[in-house]
Amino acid sequence: MTRYLIAGGSVLDATGSKPRKKTALFIEDGRIARIGKEEAVKAHAAKVCGTDYRTIDATGKTVMPGMIDVHVHTSYGDITSAEELNLYASGEYRALRGALNIRKVLRAGVTSLVDPGGTWRVATALRDAVNAGMIEGPRMKVASQYLTTYNGIGSVFPTWVEHPVSAFSVMCNTRDELVKEVRRQVRDSVDVIKVSGDGDVLRSEGGMGGSLTLDDLKAVSEITHLLGKRCTIHARGRRAARDAVEAGFDWIIHASYIEKEDIDAFLETGTPINPTLVLLMNIVEWGPDLGCPTPILEGLKRELDAAHENLSRAHEAGVTMMAGSDSGQSSVPYGEWHARELEIMQDVLGMSAMEAIQTGTRNAAFALGMEDRIGTLEEGKYADVLVVDGDPLADIAVLQDKERLDVVMKDGEVVDTATPLPQPRIYRWEKPQRIWSDPRTATQEFVRAEATRKPEWMVRKEKAGKAKRGAGRGLAQAAE
């Protein structure tokens, strides 16, 4: 491995300490071997290896930990519909496509991620390939298909359609089925079990009321922890989130509708929340330009308002927040908006810039079970490092500008962010087979009012109507 000396920068170590100016890092064997004043660190490097290291000049820049995104769906493929997610593209193609997409994530400064569920066994394959050195990507901890009932977010098709094996979820409508599926997924080498606890604004049935009992969730938590794994849950509504905390789930995803009296349970158990507000914010802001239906926009606005009130209160009380983007969907494509979640934490939940940065570094390391190895810049930890041309404490949005990420380093090796990535074509079978995207149909009323080309008989009729109306106006004028 190459040794590096990063010198001249202001070190923001994400422990909560103030940045240290003109502080250097010496990196050896993929870890941070020494942090301190430049002269002392240079002397240490010379003693260890003479001049056998490369110097990275960070003068006037910020040196900070690589970001951690605890909510990236590596198998999705920037989906635009449920059919595209659940039916189209084989597992083999998704894995190859995913190998490219996780490179985008890494280049955006995300050196570690959690994939909380997806299709086939794509995420475990990508994780293993990264760990084996076969492909380039962030460090990964992964789940497999969500465990869902007919009434959870994982159930997207009518009951008369057989639930496809290619879906991002597996149907578990009894407690025995839930426990059996946990055992199967652990046998298939997942790190995390993901449960679909309730619905979202896209579903009129099921909704936010919760689809599993407390005893169901306890059964999942017990067997998951017995087998040495962690469990998380999609829980936008209050009941599923509250019950999951009581059942011992390791962290809660969303939790937008928790209430004031639920906060003590989070504090007593130390259970973190992963809000993933950037997914909602991007749809609300740009959905109208991209044809998002009004009912969805209105529902997401209501959830954002609820999250602002409820999660701000939870943060103020001391509940730990972890940053995640829900990347892999059309409003949050891979490699684009991971750091926007930090800005939203600051603007919507009222965090300081340091607190917001910690949600995507120190706090998020918990979800990988690697708090002692990643998330902060400390001696002995993995050298996951960003050199940022700017000061995130003054303007946290600088982390979204990939051109301002001068250096992305993972495991002590500099990531190539300059060579253009392939831009693959999109096959027809990857997308919904729609005739057109506008929900309106070609009725005669539509053609008459909106279409640029009209049948000849309709044109003649319109001309005749205009002529008749013109003649009528002429007679009226003559009568006057």
N, C-alpha and C positions, 0 to 999 in steps of 0.2 A: 504494500500500500504506500501511496505517496504521503510524505509528511508535509504539513502546511504550517506557515506562520501567518496569521491574520493580524495585521498591525495598523495602528493609526485611527481606529474607529472608536465610536462610543458604544460600549457593550450594554445592551438591554437584556439582562439575563432571564427575565420573566419570573424571578422569584418574588418580585414586589419591591426589590431594592431600586434606588435611583440609578439611572444609567451612569456608567463609569467611563469618563473620557480618556482617550489615549491609553486604552487597555488592549492588551494583545492576547491571542489564543494560540497555543501550540498544539497541533493535532497530529497524533501518531497512532498507527494501528486502528484507525477508525474511531478513536475516542479523543475527548478533550484531555490532553495530558497536563496542561498548565494554563492558568489564567492569571493575569496580573499586569503590573506596570511593564511597559515595553522593554525597557533595558533588562529587567530581571528575566522576562520570558525569553528574550533573545539570548541571554547568557545561558539559560537552561537548554535551549535548542542547540547552541554551539557545543555545549558539554556532551549532549546526547549523540549528536550526529554531525558535528562540524557545520558544513554548509549544505548538507544533503537534505534540503527542504526547499519548497517553493514559497515565495512570499506573496500574499494578497494584500494590496494596499487599500485599506478601508478608510483612508483619511477623509474626514467630513461626512462619513456615512454611519449608519446604524448597523451593528452586528447583533443578531437576535436568534432565538431558536427557530428551527423550521416549524411551520404551522402543522397542526393536527386537525383533520376534519373527521368527526366521528359519525358522519352520515353521508356516505358515497355509495351509490348502487352501481357497482362496476359492470353488471351484466345488462343493464337496462338499454343503453344506447341512445340517450337523448330522446326519449319517447314522446309521442304526441297523442297517444290513445291507449286504452286498455287492451285493445286487440293487438296493437303493435308490441306491447309489453309481453303479453301472455302467449301469443300464437306464432308470431312471425320470427324468422331467423332461428336456425338450429343452434343447439348448444355449442357445437364446434365453431360455428361462425361467430357466435357471441364471444367466445373465448378469444379468438383472434382479434376481433374488433375491440374487445376490452383491453387487450395488451397495448393497443395504440392509445386508448382513452386514458389509461392510468399514467401514461407518459405525459399527457396533457396536464393531468392533475399534479404530477411531480414538478413540472416546469412552472406551475403557478405558485410554487413555494410550499406545497403540502408534502412534507416528507414522511408522514404517517397518516393512515386512515383506518376507519372501521367501516366495513360494509355490512349494514344491518339487514341483509336479506335480498334475495333476487332469484333468478331463474336457474334451473338445472343445478350443476355443481361448478358453475363458472368461477365464482369468487374464490372457492378453495383452490381451483386449478391456477388461477392468477397468483394467489398468495404463494403457493408452492413453487411456481416458476420464478417469481421474484426472489424468494429465499434461496433457490438453487442457483441463481445467477444467470438464468436463461434469458430473462427479459428485464427491462428497466422499469422500475415503478416505486411508489412509496412502500414503506413498511406497512403490512396489512394484518388486521384481525378480522375474521369474517363469519357471517351467518350463512345459512342456506335459505330454503323457502320459509316464508312466514307460516306459523301455525294459525289457522283461521277456522272459524265456524261459518255457517251460512250467513251470519249476521255481522261479520267483521269486514274490514277493508279488503281483505284478501279474496272475498267472494264477489266477483264482478259479473258473472254470467247467470242467466235464469236457471232455475233448478232443473228444467227439462233439458239443459245442455250439460253433458258430462264434463265435470271439472277436468281441464286438460293437464296432462303430466308436465307440460311445458310451462305451466303457470308459475308466477312468482310466489305462490302460496300452496299449501297442502291442506286439504279439508280434514278437520279434526272436530267432530261434533259431540264427542263424548270424552270424559276424563281419561278413560283407558286409551283412547286414540291419541290424545295429547301426550301422554306419558310414553307410549310406544314410538311416536314420532320423534320425541326428544332422544330416545335411545338410538333410533336409526341415524339421526343426524350426527350425534356424537360419534357413532361408529364410522361415519363418513368424514370425520376429522374437522368439524366446525369448531370455532372458538366461542361462538355466541349463539344462543337460541333467541329467535325473534318471534314474538307473539302479536297477533292482530287483536287488540283489545276492544276497539270500537271502529266507527266509520269516519267519514269526513263529509265535507260539503258536496262532494260528488254523488253521495249516496242518499236517497230519500228514505230507504228502509234501513233498519239497523241503527244508523245515526250515531249520536254521541252518547247514547245511554249505556253502552257497554254490552259485550256479547258473551262474557265469561263470568262465572261466579268467583267469589273469593277463594273457595275451596279448590276450584279449577286452577286458579293461579298459584295457589300454594303447592299443588301437586307438581306443576311445571317447575316452579322454583326449587322444590326439594330434590327432584330427580336431576335437574340441571347441575345444582351445586354438589350433589353426591358424586356426579361423574366428572367434577373438576372444571366445569365450564361456567360461563356467565349468561345471564338472561336479561333481555330488554323487551320493551313493549311499545307498540304504537297506541298511544292513549291521548287523544285530543280532549276528550270529555273528562269530567270530574271523577266519576265513579271508577272508571277503569284505572285512572292514574292513582287514585287514593288506595284502591284495593291492591294494586301492584306493589305499592310501597309497603303495605302491611304484609303482603305475601313474601317480601324479601327480594324483589327484583333489583338488579344492580343499578340500573338507571332507567329513567322514563323519557320517552321521546314525545315531544310536543307539550302536553300538559297545559294547553292554552286556557282551559276553563276550570282549573283548580281554584278553590275559594280560600278565603282568609283562614278559616278553621282547619284547612288541610296542611298548612305550612308546618305546624309543629311536628307532624309525622315525618316530613322530609328532613327536618332538622334533627330529630331524635335518631333516625336511621342513617343520616348522612347521605341520603340518596340524591344523586345529581339529576338535573334536567337538561335535555338537549332540545331546545325550542325549535330549531330549523325555521326561523322566521323569514330568511331570505327567499325561500320558495314562495311564500305568500306575498311578500313585498314585490317581487319581480312580476308576478302575475297581475297584481293590482295595478302596478305602474305601467306595464307594457302590454298586458293582456288586451286592452281595448284596441291597440294597434295591430294585434295579431289575431283578432277575431274571437276572443274569449267570450262565451255567452254571458249576458248580464246576470243571471241568477248565480253563477259561479263567482263572478266578481263581487257581488253583494255579500255572498256568504263568506268569502275570504276577508272582506273588509270588516265584517262583524268579528271574525276570529282575531284579526290583528288588533282590533280595539280591545277585545277581551284579554289577549296576551299582554298588551301594553299595561293594562290595569293589574292583572293577576300576577304576571311574572315579574313586573317591576316590584310589586309588594314582596314576592318571594325572594328576589335578589336582595332587597333592602334588609330582609330578615336574616339573611345569611345562607340561603340555599345555594349550593354550588351549581353553576351553569357551565355547560360544555358546548362548544361551537360545532355546528354541522350544517351542511348546505342542502342535503337531499339531492346532490348532483346525479345526473343521469336522466333528467327530465328536460322537456323543451324549454322551460323557464330558467333552468339552472344547468346549462350544458357543462360538460367536463372541462375543467381548467379555466373557467371564466369568473365565477362569482364566489369562490370559497371564502375569500377575505371580506366579502361584503357582509357576511354574518357578524363579523366583529364590529363593523361600523353600525349595524342595526342594534347590536347589544348596547352600544354607547348611546345612540340616538333615541331608541325606543324604550330600552329598559333602564336608562339613566346611569349606566356604568361610567366610571372614569376610563380614560384611554388604557391605563395599565390593567384595570380589571377586565376590560374587553379583550385585550391581547392575551391575558391569562386564560380566558375561556377557550382559546384556540391553541394553547401551548401547555402550560402547567396543568390546568384542570382537565383538559382532554386526554392527557396521558393516562388518566385513570381507566378510561374505557378500553385501553389496550392492556391494562394491568402492568404498565411499564413506567410507573411514576419514578422509579429509582434509576431509569436509564434514558428517558427522553423527556422533553417538555420544558427544560430549563438549560441554560448554559452553566454547567458546573463541572469541575474536574472529575473525571472518571465516567462521565456520561457519553453516550454516542454523539459523534460530531455531526449532528443535524443542524446546519447553520445557514442563515440568510444574511447576506450583506445588502442592505437596502439604501438606495440613494434618496435619503430623506429621513424624516423623524416621525415615526408612527405615533409617538405620544403627542406631537403637535397636530398631525393630520393622519389619522388612522387609515383614511382612504388610500394613502400611498401604497398600501400593501396589495391593492387591487390592480395596480398598474404594473404589468409584467415587465415593462421596459425599465422600471425602477428597481427590479430585483437583479442587482448586478451579479450576485453569486448565489446559486442554490447548491448546497452541499448536503449529501446524505451519506451517513456512515463514513465520513472523512474523505469522500470523493466528490469532486466538482461535477455537477450535472451539465451536460451540453444543452444549453438553451438557445443556441444560435442556429444550428442546422435545422432547416425547415422540416416539419413533420409531414408525412404523406397526407394528402387530402383525398380520401377514398370517395369514389362515386357511391351514390345511394341507389341500391337496387329497388326495383318496383315492389318486390316482395317484402321489403323491410317496412313499408309504410302501408297504412290503410288503403284498400283498393276502392277509393271513392271516385265517383264520376265527376263531382265537383265539391268544393268545400263549403259553399254557401248552403245553409239549411233550407232555403226556399226552393220550391219546385217551379217548373216552367208552365204555370197555368196561363190561360189567355189573359187574365188580369195582369200578371207579372209581365208578360211579353208586351202588352199594350202600354204599360207604364214605364218599364225599365229597359227593355231590350233595345239594342242598337239596330238589329235587323228584325224586320217583321214580315209575316206572310203578305203576299201581294193583295189578297182579298181584304186584309185588315188595313193595309195602306189605302186601298181604294175607299173603304168605308170611312176612314178618318178624313180623307180628302173630301168625300161627299158631305160628311158632317160639317166640316169647316165651311164648305161652300154654302150649305143650307143656313148655317148660323150667320154667314156674311150677308146672304140675301135677306134674312130676317131683319138684320140691323139696318139694311138699306131701306126696306119698306117702312120701318119705324121712323127713320129719319125723314122719309118723304112725307109721312103722315103728319109729322111735326111742322 
